[in-house]
Amino acid sequence: MSAITGIFYRDGRKVDPDQMKKMNDRLSHRGKDGSAIWCQGSVGLGHQMLWTTPESLHEKLPFHDEKAGLVITADARIDNRKELSQELFIEDKENVSDSYFILKSYEKWGEKCPEYLLGDFAFAIWDENEEKLFCARDHMGVKPFYYYLDDEMFVFGTEIKAILTLEDVPCELNKLKMAENLCLVFDDKKITFYDKIIRLVPANFLFMDNKNFNIKKYWVLDIKKEINLDSNEEYSDAFLEIFTEAVKCRLRSTFPIGSLLSGGLDSSSIVGTAQKILSKTSNNKLETYSATFEKTPECDEQFFINKIIEAYDVKPHFVEADKLSPLSQVNKVLWHLEEPYFTVNFYFHWHIHQQAQEQDVRIMLDGLDGDTTVSHGKRFEFDYFKSLKWIKGLKEVYMHSKRTKSNILKRHLFTYFLLPLIPEFIIRRLPITVPDMGSFNLINNDLARETNVKEKVKIYGNKYRMARSSKSFHYLILNAGILQYILEIVDKSAAAANIEERYPFFDKRLIEFCLALPLEQKLNNGWSRIIMRRAMKNILPYEIKWREDKAMLGPNFRKNLLIYEKNLIENLLFNKEYLIKDYVNIISLHNIFSRFISKKPTNTLSLFGVVTIVLWIQKIFHNRFE
């Protein structure tokens, strides 16, 4: 969790070192172990260093390899150092940094180098020989990369606030992003709330010189790949091997390692696997961090959390989330997040990161998003219908409804018997249900027309509705923009506490493996993610391994938002409405608020999202992070 910055003046003017330093200093919170810049002519690169791995203690960035004519700045953890050392004839030892492996990979393979890298990374390389800048971002977008481009300059940074230190960079609100977020549509991976400041999309690289600018994708998930093994045991053994390696390579650290522990299948599997590895290689104990909800028992998972704590020799820590406001420290949060946020449970993650900083934890393992990677086998009805395995399909429909303890049997039967028979052109014409943010009534009519957001929501909804197999649906959600959105939010929360988040479930190898699995390894006899449950037989307590459901955190969010923030919300919505009247339907918003304070059923999420928009415009956007 370091930071990178850079300027390339395409018109040939020289980079001002003072400007480069100002840009770099704006991200000083991301790296307390060193700050440096490199400037030469029209190019400047910057870096803020946070030591995390043993190799990073010896790393100096930006690094200039004068013999090769290459300069690199990077925020990276490379997990296949051993393989690269053989390909590049570099010793895999502690004084050789991850960024050096990236530099030499570029020297050997040029633009193809990201194809050979495994891990989380965002980097930029200035090629003096070609007078070209090359930048790349990791496969899933764990490491952020933002940039601004015009005919005269290219400016990039790990966070937007660094880019906005340049006065020539406009600070204008992106209306399309505003409209899409009000409908909870996160599919566009490029745009931000700042017009003309965009993201480098995950699994993409860009290269440019004075005249040319190109972006290319270097990796795509292969939806056609299939894995066929002989038994359930072989499948679960293969899963366990890949998952264990995904956890192991994320334990490389010179500082205490923490892990989120919710009591669910994902975080518990990570904690159990990580502690088993640590107990074999060192005397280090994992620091675990959990949110508790004693005053909101329907949200509490302490029973399952304690099962893991009892099974493993870890150091547990707790945050009493039911005593926290969902908007606690909101102005500081918005400064770090840079954009309005719609993740309602973010607040206790923020406090967990702050608490972990007190134990000098710099690495936090996170179970996000095991549901997506391993898959619940959604749209399984289509698979059984098309394969003519109708009896087995009906049994799965019944058992899945029973396991989930939800009233979805009728919906399953509709999907199973009728939906496969409806032609695609008819499905495309069916009305789209707007996501939970909620309704087009919340959006200013002029903004809706200007951005054509209704059509975009329809395209977004149809894309998922047209997935007519469990694998095609799995493929879509693995590529969904919401994952990048969440990763960037958590990254900035962790960065505020000098912590680097690491995600075993976003390991490229694990994702490719899980997508290629047959349906029976994702859903069987009503049990979703069955391969993982089997693989964790010697790691998880029975009560967690065979959990049929998990607690929902909505009740605590709604309760505490009303208890702690009623006056703030009322003031913002009635006294600051001039800030949002061009974007939000004020009458609709006031109606939602009235129902909220009357404790009537309403879309509290929409209320929360609009409040963060108002505060962001007032505190951050108008002030350019000053």
N, C-alpha and C positions, 0 to 999 in steps of 0.2 A: 504494500500500500504506500507507494511513493507517489510522486507527481511528475509529469513531464509538461513542458511548454515549448513553443517554437514560433519563429517568424521567418517567412521567406518572402522578400520583396521581389516580386516578379518584374517590376519596372527598373530593377537594378540599383536602387538607392541602398545605402548602407544601413545596417541595423544599428540603432543607438544602444550601446550596452546598458545605459541607465534605464531605458525603456524595457529592455529584456529583463533586467534585474527587478524592476517594478512588477512586471508580469509574473515572474517566478516567485517573488515575495508574497504575492497575493495568495499563493497556495502553501505558505509556510506551515499551516496547520497539518498538512499531510506528511511532513517529513522533518522531524526534529533533529535528525542525525547528520545533516549536512545540506548545503545549498550551493549550487554552482551554475555558471552559465558559460557558453562558448559562442563567440561571435567571430565571423569572418565574412567581410564584404556584405552581401545582401542576405546572409543566413545567420540566424541565431537560435541556439538550442539551450534549454534550461532543465534543471532537475532538482527536486526536493527529495532527500533520502530518508527513508525509514528502514532501519535494519530489521530484517525478519529472519532470513536464512543465515547459516554460517558463512556462506559465500558472500553475502551482501556486506559483511564487515570489512571485506577487502575491495569492495567495488567503488570506483570513482566514475561518476557520470556528470555531464556528458563525457564520453571517452573518444579520443581522437587517435585512430590508428593511421599514423602518417605514412607508413609504408604501403598500406592498402588504399590510402586516400579515402577513408571512410570515417564518419563521425556518428555516434549513436547516443540517443537518450532513450531510456526505457523504464517502464513499470512492469516488471515481468517476473514470473516464476516458471522456469522451464523444467518439466518433469521427465523428459527423456534425455537427460544429459549423458547417460551411459551409452546409448545408441549413437548420439551425435558425436561423442568423443571418438568413436571408432570411424565414423564417416569423415570427420574433419581432422583427425589425427591430433586431437587436443586431449591433454590429460584431464580426467575428471577428478579434480582435487579442489580443496577448499579455497585456495587463492585464485581460482578461475571462476569468474562471475557468470551468472546466467546471461547477462547482456553480451558478454564476449562470445558465448555460443551463438547468440542471434547474429552478431556482427559477422562472424566467420561463416555462418550459414548463408547470409546474403552474399558474402564474397564468393562462395562456391556456386550457389544456385540462383543468385539474382532474385528476380521477382517471384520465383517459385519457392523461396525459402520458407514462407509460412506453412506450406504443405508438409514440411519436415519437422515442424515444431509442435510439441505437446505441452499444454499448460495454459496458464492465464497470462495474457500479455497485451500491452499496447506500446508501440515503439515507433521511433522515427529515425531514419538513417539518411544523412547527407552524403551523397556520392560526389566527391570532388572531381573525379575523372569524367563522369558523365554530366556533371552540373545538374543533378537530379535529386529530388527529395522522394524518399520511399517511406510509407507509413503503413502499419498493419494493426489489426485488432483480433483478439482471440476468437475461437469458434463460437462461443455462446455469448460473448459480450460481458464477461466478468469485469474486465478492465475498461473504464470509460475512455472515450476519445471524441472530443468535440472540435469543430473547426469553422472558420469563416473564410470565404473565398470570393475574391473579385479579380478584375483584370490586373490590379496593381499589387495585390498581396495575398498571402495565405498565412493564416494564424491558427494555431491549434493549442489545445490544453486538456489536461485531465478534467478540469472543471471550467464551466462557462465564465465564471467571474474573472479568470485570468485573461481570457480573450477580450473582455470588456474593459480592461485597463487601457487599451488602445483607443484613443478618441476617434480615430477614423472608422472604427467598427460601430455600426448603427445599433441602437438599443430600441427595437420596435417590437410590439407584441404581435405574435403570430395568431391571427384570428382562426385559421383552420385548426391549429392545435387546441385552441380554447374550445371550439365547437365540438371537436371529437372527444375531448376529455369530459365535457358535460354529458356526453352519451356513453362514457366509459369505453371508448373505442381506442385501443392502443396499438393498432396493427401497423401504423406507419412508424418504422424504426428510425427514420432519418430526422424528422422535424422536431424542434423543441418549442418552448413557449416564446423563444426569441427568434423573430423573423430573420432569416439568412444565417443564423448560427445553427449548424446541423451536426448530426452524429455520423461518424464512420460506422457503418452497419457491421455487426458481428460477422466473422468469417470473410471479411473484405480487406483488400489492400488498395492503396492509391499510390500513384507515382506522377510526378509533375516536374516540369521545367518552366522556363520563362513563358512559353507559349502553349504548352499542352497540359491537359489534366485528364487523367483516366482513373476509373475505379473498376476493380474486378473482384469477383468472388473466387476464393481459392478452395472452398469446401462446401459440399452440400450433402445432406443426409441421403443415403441410397435407400429409397423406399422399396426397391426390388430385391434387396438382399434378404436372404432367408437363412435361418440357422435350424438345422434338423439333427437332433441327437437321439439316442436310443432309449433314454429313460428319464423320468423326473429327477432322479438323483444326479444324472450327468448334467442336466440343465442347472440344477441348483448349485452343484459344485463349480460349474463354469461361472455362474453369476457371482458366487462368493469369492472366487479368485480375482475377478476383475474389480469387484467392489472393494475388497481388501487392499488391492494395489492403489485404487483411487483414494482411499483414506490414507494409506501409508505415505504416498508422495506428497500429501498435504500436511504431514507432520514435521516436515523439515523446518526446524526453527532453533534459534539460540535463546529464546525467551519462553516463559510459561505459555502453555497452549490451553485455550478454552474451547468449550463447545456448548452450543445451545441445547437444552434438554427440555422438551415439551412433554415427554411421556408418550408421544406417538411413535409409530413404527419407524419413521425416517430418522429422527434425531436419536432415538434409542439405539438403533442399529449402528449409527456412527459412533456414539459414545462407547458402546460395548466393543466394537471392532478396534477403535483407536486405543482404548485402555489395554486391550489384549496385546496390541503391538508394542505399546510403550513399556509394558511390564516385562517384555522379552528383551528389550534393547536398552532400557535405562530404569532408574528409580523414579522417574518423573510421574506425577499424578495429573490427570486431566482435571482442569477447573471447569465445572459445569455450571450453567446459568439457566435458571428457570423462572417463569412468571407464575405467581400464585394468586388465587382468587377466593380467599376464605369467606369474604362477604358476598360473593356471588358464586355459590357452590355449583350451579349448573355450568359454570365455565371452568371449574377447577379440575386439574389433572394430577394432583399431588399423589394420589394412590399409585399411579403408574410411574411417576417420577421417582418415588421412593423405592419402587421395585428395582429400578436400575441402580440407584445409589446403594441399595443393600447388596446388589450382586457384584458391584465393582468398587474398587478402592479409589474413588474419586473425591475431589474436594468440592462439595456442593455450595452454591450461592443462590440466593433467592431475591427476586424483586416483587414486592407486594403491589401487583398491577391494579388491584381493585381499589387502591388508595391514590391512584394517579389520574390526572385529567388527560383525556386524549389530546388536548391542546397544550399540555405542559411544555414550557420553554419554547413556545411556538415561533417566536421571532428569531431565536438562535437557530432553531431547526430549519426555518426557511432560508436563512443566510447560507447554511451548509447545503441544503437540498437544491437551492437555486430556482426551483419551480414550485407551483402549487402541487400538493400531493393528495392522493385519494385513498391511501392505504390506512385504513382506520385503526389497525392494530400496531402501527409503526411506533407508537409512543412507548410501549414497554421494551421494544428492541432498543430504542434510543437510550433508555435508562439502564438496560443491561450492558450496553457498550460503555457507558460512563462508569458503571460499577466495575467492569472488568479492567478498565484502565487503572484502577486503584491497586489491583494485584499485578500490575505490569504485564498483563496479558497483551500480546501483540498479534496473536493468531487466534481467530475464532472459527471453528468448524460449524457449518450450518447445514441443516437438512433440507433446505430449499432445493429443488422442488421435486422431491421423491415421487409424489403423486404423478407428476407429468412424465418423468423419466421411466419409471417402472411400469406405469399405466394401469388403469382400472379396467381396461378392456371395453371402454364405452363403444357403442354401436355394434356390440357383439351379435345383436339380433340379425343384422344383415348377413354376417358370416354363416350362421347356421341356416338361414333361409336359402341362400344361394348354393350352399353345399348339399342341400336337401336333407340335412340332419335335423329334421323338424322335431322329432321326439326329444332328442338331446337338447335342442334349443329351447323347447318349452320347459324342460326341467331346469335349465339354467336361468330362464326368466323367473320361474317360481323361487328358486333358491336364492337368487340375487336379491329379489324383493324381500325375502325373509331375513337374509343376513343383514341388510341395510336398515331393517326395521322402519321402512318408509312406505308410504302409500303410492308406489310407482308401478304396481302390477299392471294397471290399465294402460299406462303409457308404454310400458314394455310390450304389451300385447299389440297395441296399435303399431308400434315401430316394427314389430316382428311380422304381423300378418298383412298390414295395409301399406305401410310406407314403401316397401320394395316394389309394390305394384304401381305406384304413382309415377308417371313420366317426369323427367327432370324439368321440362319446360313448364309444367304445372307447378312444381315445387318452387321454382324461381318466382312465380307470380303470387305465391301465398304471402300474406302480411308478415312482416318482420316484427318480433317483439324487441323493443329497445332494451338494452342492458339495464341493470338495476339502478344506475345513476338517475336515470329513471325514465324520463319522458321528454318528448320534444317540447312539451309545455314549459319546461324549465329554461329553454333557450330562447333568447330574443329572436323574434321572427325575421328581422332583417339580417341578423347574423346567419341564421339557418339558410336563408335564400342565397346570401352572398357566398357562403362556403359550400353550398349544395350538400350539407351534412346528411340529409335524409337519404340521399342516394348512396353515400359512402357507407352509412350504417346498413343499408340493404345489401350492398355488395359484401360487406363484412359478415353479415348474418348468413347470407346464402353460401358463402364459402364453407362454413362449418356445417350447414344443414345439408349440403350436397355430398358430404363425406359418407360413402355407402359401404364402409367396412371399418372394422376396429383399427386396422393398420393405417388406413388413410386418415382417420380422425386423430390417431396417435401422432402421425407425421405433422398434421396441422398444428396441434397444440405445442409440439416441440419447437416449431418455428414461429410461434405466436409472439407478437411484439410485447405483450404483457410481461414476459419473462425478462426481457432487457430492461423494461421500465422498473421492475422490482429490484433487479440486480444493481442498477445505478443508484436507487434510493438507499439501499442497504449499504452500498459502498461508501456513500457520503456520510451516513450515520456513523459507520465504523471509523472513517477517516477523522471525524471530529474527536475521536477518543484515541487516535494513533493505533488503530487496530486494522488488520487485514482480514477480511472475510474469505473463507475458502469453502468450496462446495463440492463434495465428493459426487453428488448426483449430477453435476454438470461436467463430469469427466467425459471427454469425447468418446473414449472406448466404451464406457458404460452405456451411453446414449445409443451408440450404434448397435451394441449388443441387444439392448432391450427392444429397440424398434424391430429388429430382425426376428424376434421370437414368435413362435406360433401362438395363436389366441389362447390355447389351453394352458400356456405358461403365464398368462396374464390374468385369466379368470377361469376358475374351475370349481364346480359344485357351489357356486355362489360366492366363493372367496376371491376377491380382487387381489391383484399383486401377489398371486399365489407363489410365484417363483422366489420372491424375497422372503416370504414367510417360511418356506421350506429351507432356504439357505441359512436363515438365522436360527436354526434349531439348536445349536450349541452356543448361541450368543445371547439371545433374548429370553427373558422369563416367559413362561407360557401365557400369562395374563396379557402381555403386550403383543406377543407374536400372533395371537389369535383374537385380537380385538376386532369387534364388528363395527365399531363407530368411534367417534372422537367428539370431545366437547366443542361447542360452538361459542365463540367469544363475543358475539353480537350483544347479548344482554348486558354485559359489563360496560361495553362501549356506550350503548344508549343511556344506561343509568348514570354513568359518570359524566357524560357530556351534559346532561341536564343538571346534575348536582353542582358541577364546578363551573360551567361555562354559559349558563343561561343569560346572564347579564352582558357578557362579552358579545355573544351572538346577537342579542337584541340590539346592542349599540351599533355593531357593524352593519347589520341588515337594514336598520332604519335611519342611521345617521351617515353612513358611508355608501349608500346605494348609488350615488353619482359615479363611483369608481367602476361599477359593474353593469350599469343600466344598458350599455351598448351590447352586452353579452348575455345577460340573464333576464328572463321574464320575471320582473319584480313582483307582480301580483301572485304568480304561481309560487314564488319563493316565500312570500309572506304567509300564504296558505299552509305551506309545509311547516313553517315555524309555528303557526298557531296550533296545528295538530301536535307538534313536538312538545310544546309547553303544556298542552292539555293531556299529554301521555296517551294520545290516540295513535293508532297504527299509521305510520307515515314513513317516507323514505329519508331516514336520518342521515344516510350516507351522502345524499345530495346536499343536505344542509352543511355537513362537515366540509365537503369539497368546496362549496361556494365560500365558506368562511376562510379557508386557506387561500383562495383566489383573492379575496378582498385584502387580506393581510399581506400577501405577496406583492400585489400592485402598490399598496401603500408604503410598505417598509423596504422592499427590495428592488422592485422593477424601476420605480421612479428615482431611486438613489444610486443605481448601478453599483451596488455593493459597497458604497462608501461608508 
